[in-house]
Every structure is written in C-alpha cells, then in structure tokens.
Amino acid sequence: MLSYRHAFHAGNHADVLKHLVLVHMARHLAQKDKAFWYIDTHAGAGSYVLDSPAAAKLAEHREGIGRLWLRKDLPAAVGDYVDLVRLANPDGRLRIYPGSPTFARCTLRAQDRLRLCELHSREVLRLRENFSAYSRQVVVEEADGFAALKGLLPPPPRRALVLIDPPYEERRDYERVVLALKDALQRFAGGSYLLWYPLLSKLEAHELPARLRRLPAARWLHVSLRVRTPAADGFGMHGSGLFVINPPWTLQAMLEESLPWLRQVLAVDAGAAFTLEGEAP
C-alpha cells in the first residue's frame, strides 16, 4: 500500500505538466491581497535529489525537466515554472527537483498557509525536514490525505488551492479521487481543485475523465499530455492528465500556448498528443 515513492519519478513529463499548472494557479490566486490556503493531500517529500540512488534508477527527469533545462525558447508560463526549478539549483546544474509543496511555497505570500498531508513514514520525515524553517506558515500531517481533506474544508480564509495527487497504486484510488472531489465540492464549492491522474492502459484510468466530467462542478478544465504511443503490452505510463475545478480564467489560454510546445519538446515518439477541453457557465 505504501511502497510508492515519488523520488523514482521526480521531474518526469507528468511533473512538468502538473507543476506548470500548479504554479500558474497559485500565481493567479496570489494576485488578490486576501490570504488563501494551499492543501496537498499526497505531498511526498517536498524536494528530490536527482542523482540519488532512487531518482537515478529510472532517471525519468531526463525526459521531463531535463529536456527543458537548457532551452532558450520557453513559453512564458513554462519559463516561470523552470525559473523556480533554477532557484533550487543556483549553480546551474540540474540536481534538485522541487516537489509540489515547494513550488507552492515559492509562490505563496506571508499571509498564505500550507497544509501538507503524507502517509508514507519515510517521506513525511523528509517533508518535515524540508519545511522545518517554515513552521509558522506550514503544517505537515502524517495522515491519509483523502480523510484529512474533510477536516480542512472550508478553510478559514474561504480561498484555497487543493492538489489531489495520489499514486494510483491501488484500484480504489480511482474511486477515492471522485468521491473526494464530490465531498469537497459539497463542503467548499468555491475552492480551486487540481487533480492529477496517469494515462495508463488500464480500464480505471481510461474511464476516470468521464467520471470527473459528471461531477457537480460549474466550471472545469481537463488537460492531458501524451508523450509516447501506448505500449502494445499495456505496460507503463504514456502520459498524464489534470482535471481542474474552478480554474483561473487565464489557464486555458496559457495551456493553448504551452501544450503544442510541450508536445514537441517532450515527445518520445510520433504518438505524442494533447487534449484540452472545458466547461464554463
């Protein structure tokens, strides 16, 4: 149940898409003076060393952030995201990849708060170490993020960005993300929700987007990025998707600019493609 560790996949193509959107959404919320919360249900360790044994085993960052690192033609939003990775690597050598909580912390103001949930015992220890200097702004909980989310909504400032990013190691995770979002919308319909999911050949992954579109959300945006042709044997992740509820009005235009570029730069073969769809009142 708790064997998944994001260090093996840090900085891959899925992280590029997820963190590009996360940074854009956090920047948008920060344009208003009023405080907001960032809530992460599966926070991981918060930061990853790319030449560690875990990350180097698969070296997935080479087909993700590694392909962007030396480019000079980054679209504006992609450049903003990569600049935050550069902050973690001041010597110019790509060695550290920030996790979602670190990207969030870098974009939030002093009045904003982070609530980070992680259940993996080793990961939560590292998460606490990585955020020990920010104890006034950050609360780390060793908890099941799905269960903890119920007690966090609605947040006191009535503004929040919620990232739901489980490993999908268990089949029930596909059911749990739908139920978590349905419950969250009942508790806090005005929140901004960002759900990540893998593009896999298994039935549960294939059916998830349609289930998400049936949620009682007035505004949503669905984006997916495929970097390779699905394997003939059905093994492995060939891309990833994001389902955004209450997206900022600027998000669609940003993705329309960035996705064609990402498809070209991150493509492994001719099967690379993207989708972008949404619904607004």
C-alpha positions as CSV (number, residue, x, y, z in Angstrom):
1,M,0.0,0.0,0.0
2,L,2.7,2.5,0.9
3,S,5.5,1.4,-1.4
4,Y,5.2,4.3,-3.8
5,R,7.9,7.0,-3.5
6,H,7.9,9.9,-5.9
7,A,11.7,10.1,-5.8
8,F,11.7,7.4,-8.5
9,H,9.7,9.6,-10.9
10,A,10.7,13.2,-9.8
11,G,10.9,15.7,-12.7
12,N,9.4,13.5,-15.3
13,H,6.9,14.6,-18.0
14,A,4.0,14.3,-15.7
15,D,5.6,16.6,-13.1
16,V,6.3,19.1,-15.8
17,L,2.6,19.3,-16.7
18,K,1.4,19.2,-13.1
19,H,3.8,21.8,-11.8
20,L,3.3,24.1,-14.7
21,V,-0.4,24.3,-14.0
22,L,0.1,24.4,-10.2
23,V,2.4,27.4,-10.4
24,H,0.0,29.3,-12.8
25,M,-2.9,28.7,-10.5
26,A,-1.0,29.7,-7.3
27,R,0.2,32.9,-9.1
28,H,-3.4,33.7,-10.0
29,L,-4.7,33.3,-6.5
30,A,-1.9,35.5,-5.1
31,Q,-3.0,38.4,-7.3
32,K,-5.6,39.3,-4.6
33,D,-4.4,40.5,-1.3
34,K,-6.7,38.2,0.7
35,A,-4.9,35.1,2.1
36,F,-5.5,31.6,0.8
37,W,-4.5,28.0,1.7
38,Y,-2.6,25.5,-0.3
39,I,-3.7,22.0,0.6
40,D,-1.7,19.0,-0.7
41,T,-3.3,15.5,0.0
42,H,-0.2,13.5,-1.1
43,A,2.7,15.9,-0.5
44,G,5.6,13.4,-0.8
45,A,9.0,14.6,0.5
46,G,8.8,18.1,-0.9
47,S,12.2,18.0,-2.7
48,Y,14.2,15.4,-4.5
49,V,17.9,14.8,-5.3
50,L,18.1,13.7,-8.9
51,D,21.4,11.9,-8.6
52,S,20.3,9.9,-5.6
53,P,20.0,6.1,-6.0
54,A,16.2,6.3,-6.1
55,A,15.9,9.0,-8.7
56,A,18.9,7.8,-10.8
57,K,17.5,4.3,-11.0
58,L,14.9,5.3,-13.7
59,A,16.3,8.9,-14.4
60,E,12.8,9.9,-15.6
61,H,13.7,13.6,-15.2
62,R,15.8,13.3,-18.4
63,E,12.7,13.0,-20.5
64,G,11.0,15.7,-18.4
65,I,12.6,18.8,-16.8
66,G,15.9,17.7,-18.4
67,R,14.6,18.5,-21.9
68,L,13.6,22.0,-20.8
69,W,16.6,22.9,-18.7
70,L,18.8,24.3,-21.5
71,R,16.1,25.5,-23.9
72,K,16.0,29.2,-24.8
73,D,12.6,29.2,-26.4
74,L,10.4,28.5,-23.4
75,P,6.8,29.9,-23.5
76,A,6.3,32.5,-20.7
77,A,4.5,30.2,-18.3
78,V,6.9,27.3,-18.9
79,G,9.7,29.8,-18.2
80,D,8.2,30.8,-14.9
81,Y,8.0,27.2,-13.8
82,V,11.6,26.4,-14.9
83,D,12.8,29.5,-13.1
84,L,11.5,28.1,-9.9
85,V,13.4,24.9,-10.5
86,R,16.5,27.0,-11.1
87,L,16.1,28.6,-7.7
88,A,16.7,25.2,-6.2
89,N,19.8,24.8,-8.4
90,P,21.7,28.1,-8.1
91,D,24.9,26.7,-9.6
92,G,23.1,26.0,-12.8
93,R,23.4,22.2,-12.6
94,L,20.2,20.3,-12.5
95,R,20.5,18.3,-9.4
96,I,17.4,19.1,-7.2
97,Y,13.8,18.9,-8.3
98,P,11.3,20.6,-6.1
99,G,8.1,18.8,-5.1
100,S,4.6,20.3,-5.3
101,P,4.7,21.7,-1.8
102,T,8.0,23.5,-2.6
103,F,6.6,25.0,-5.8
104,A,3.6,26.2,-3.8
105,R,5.7,27.7,-1.0
106,C,7.8,29.7,-3.6
107,T,4.6,31.3,-5.0
108,L,2.7,32.0,-1.8
109,R,2.9,35.2,0.3
110,A,3.5,35.6,4.1
111,Q,-0.3,35.6,4.8
112,D,-0.9,32.3,3.0
113,R,-0.8,28.9,4.6
114,L,0.2,25.4,3.5
115,R,-1.4,22.2,4.9
116,L,0.6,19.2,3.7
117,C,-0.5,15.5,4.2
118,E,1.7,12.5,3.7
119,L,1.2,8.9,4.9
120,H,4.5,7.3,3.9
121,S,6.6,7.2,7.1
122,R,9.9,8.0,5.4
123,E,8.5,10.6,3.1
124,V,6.8,12.5,5.9
125,L,10.1,12.7,7.8
126,R,11.8,14.3,4.9
127,L,8.9,16.6,4.3
128,R,9.1,17.8,7.9
129,E,12.9,18.4,7.5
130,N,12.4,20.3,4.2
131,F,9.8,22.6,5.8
132,S,11.2,22.9,9.3
133,A,12.2,26.5,8.7
134,Y,8.6,27.5,7.7
135,S,6.7,26.2,10.8
136,R,4.7,29.5,11.1
137,Q,3.3,29.0,7.6
138,V,3.3,25.3,7.0
139,V,1.6,22.4,8.9
140,V,2.7,18.9,8.0
141,E,0.4,16.0,8.9
142,E,1.2,12.3,8.8
143,A,-2.2,11.4,7.5
144,D,-4.3,9.9,4.8
145,G,-4.9,13.0,2.6
146,F,-8.3,11.8,1.5
147,A,-9.5,11.6,5.1
148,A,-7.7,14.7,6.2
149,L,-9.3,16.8,3.4
150,K,-12.7,16.6,5.0
151,G,-11.5,18.4,8.1
152,L,-9.7,21.1,6.2
153,L,-12.6,22.4,4.1
154,P,-13.7,25.1,4.1
155,P,-10.5,26.8,5.1
156,P,-10.8,29.9,7.3
157,P,-10.0,32.5,4.6
158,R,-12.5,30.8,2.2
159,R,-9.9,30.7,-0.5
160,A,-7.9,27.6,-1.3
161,L,-5.9,25.7,-4.0
162,V,-6.2,21.9,-3.4
163,L,-3.9,19.4,-5.1
164,I,-5.0,15.8,-5.1
165,D,-2.2,13.7,-6.4
166,P,-2.3,10.0,-5.2
167,P,-0.1,7.3,-6.6
168,Y,-2.9,5.2,-8.0
169,E,-1.1,2.1,-6.9
170,E,-4.4,0.7,-5.6
171,R,-7.5,0.4,-7.8
172,R,-9.6,2.1,-5.2
173,D,-7.7,5.3,-5.6
174,Y,-9.7,5.9,-8.8
175,E,-12.9,5.7,-6.8
176,R,-11.5,7.7,-3.9
177,V,-10.5,10.7,-6.0
178,V,-14.0,11.0,-7.4
179,L,-15.6,10.7,-4.0
180,A,-13.1,13.2,-2.5
181,L,-13.9,15.8,-5.1
182,K,-17.6,15.3,-4.8
183,D,-17.4,15.7,-1.0
184,A,-15.1,18.7,-1.3
185,L,-17.5,20.5,-3.6
186,Q,-20.3,20.0,-1.1
187,R,-18.1,21.4,1.7
188,F,-16.4,24.2,-0.3
189,A,-17.8,24.7,-3.8
190,G,-15.7,27.8,-4.4
191,G,-12.3,26.2,-3.9
192,S,-9.9,25.6,-6.8
193,Y,-9.1,21.9,-7.2
194,L,-6.3,20.3,-9.2
195,L,-6.5,16.6,-9.7
196,W,-3.7,14.6,-11.3
197,Y,-4.0,11.2,-12.9
198,P,-1.8,8.9,-15.0
199,L,-2.5,7.9,-18.6
200,L,-2.4,4.1,-18.4
201,S,-3.9,1.3,-20.5
202,K,-6.0,0.0,-17.5
203,L,-9.7,0.5,-17.6
204,E,-9.9,2.6,-14.4
205,A,-7.6,5.2,-15.8
206,H,-9.4,5.3,-19.1
207,E,-12.8,5.8,-17.5
208,L,-11.7,8.4,-14.9
209,P,-12.0,11.6,-17.1
210,A,-15.7,10.8,-17.9
211,R,-16.4,10.2,-14.3
212,L,-14.8,13.5,-13.4
213,R,-16.8,15.4,-16.0
214,R,-20.0,14.2,-14.3
215,L,-19.1,15.9,-11.0
216,P,-21.4,18.8,-10.0
217,A,-18.8,21.5,-10.9
218,A,-20.0,24.6,-12.8
219,R,-16.5,25.3,-14.2
220,W,-13.8,22.8,-15.1
221,L,-10.9,22.3,-17.4
222,H,-9.5,19.0,-18.5
223,V,-6.0,18.7,-20.0
224,S,-3.9,15.6,-20.9
225,L,-0.4,15.3,-22.4
226,R,0.7,12.0,-24.0
227,V,4.4,11.7,-24.7
228,R,4.5,8.3,-26.4
229,T,2.4,5.7,-28.1
230,P,0.8,3.3,-25.5
231,A,2.8,0.1,-25.2
232,A,1.4,-2.9,-27.0
233,D,1.6,-4.9,-23.8
234,G,-0.3,-2.2,-21.9
235,F,2.6,-1.6,-19.5
236,G,3.7,1.8,-18.3
237,M,2.5,5.3,-18.2
238,H,2.4,7.1,-21.6
239,G,1.2,10.4,-20.3
240,S,-0.8,12.2,-17.7
241,G,-3.8,14.3,-17.2
242,L,-5.2,17.1,-15.0
243,F,-8.8,17.9,-14.1
244,V,-9.1,21.4,-12.8
245,I,-12.3,22.6,-11.0
246,N,-12.8,26.4,-10.8
247,P,-9.8,27.1,-13.0
248,P,-8.5,30.7,-13.2
249,W,-9.8,32.4,-16.4
250,T,-6.2,32.7,-17.6
251,L,-5.4,29.0,-17.5
252,Q,-6.9,27.9,-20.8
253,A,-5.1,30.5,-22.8
254,M,-1.8,29.6,-21.1
255,L,-2.3,25.9,-21.9
256,E,-3.2,26.7,-25.5
257,E,0.1,28.4,-25.9
258,S,2.2,25.9,-23.9
259,L,0.8,22.5,-24.9
260,P,1.9,22.4,-28.5
261,W,5.4,23.3,-27.5
262,L,5.4,20.7,-24.7
263,R,4.2,18.0,-27.0
264,Q,7.0,18.7,-29.4
265,V,9.8,19.0,-26.8
266,L,8.7,16.1,-24.6
267,A,7.7,13.7,-27.3
268,V,9.3,10.3,-27.2
269,D,7.7,9.1,-30.5
270,A,5.0,10.1,-33.0
271,G,2.3,9.1,-30.6
272,A,2.7,12.3,-28.6
273,A,-0.5,14.3,-28.4
274,F,-2.5,16.6,-26.1
275,T,-6.2,17.3,-25.3
276,L,-7.8,20.4,-23.8
277,E,-11.4,20.7,-23.0
278,G,-13.6,22.6,-20.6
279,E,-16.9,23.9,-19.5
280,A,-17.9,27.2,-18.1
281,P,-21.3,28.9,-17.3
